[in-house]
């Protein structure tokens, strides 16, 4: 999500985020580009997908130990 700033326009927001204007309008069907107002929220693509990003924790660190542990299956 992006909050429109003064000077923003649909075409520029789409272009700088790797979308076409048509894709921007498809994802934001209620947005009227001709009267885009600061403070309006629009959907834009996620630049950094944190779920799929590689871990930056060093091997052996507490963070890497807690994120690399897998739960053992519980017996019924």
Buried (B, 14 or more C-beta within 10 A) or exposed (E): EEEBEEEBEBEEBBEEBEBEBEEBBEBBEEBEBEEBEEEBEBEBEEEEEEEEEEEEBEEEEEEBEEEEEEEEEEEE
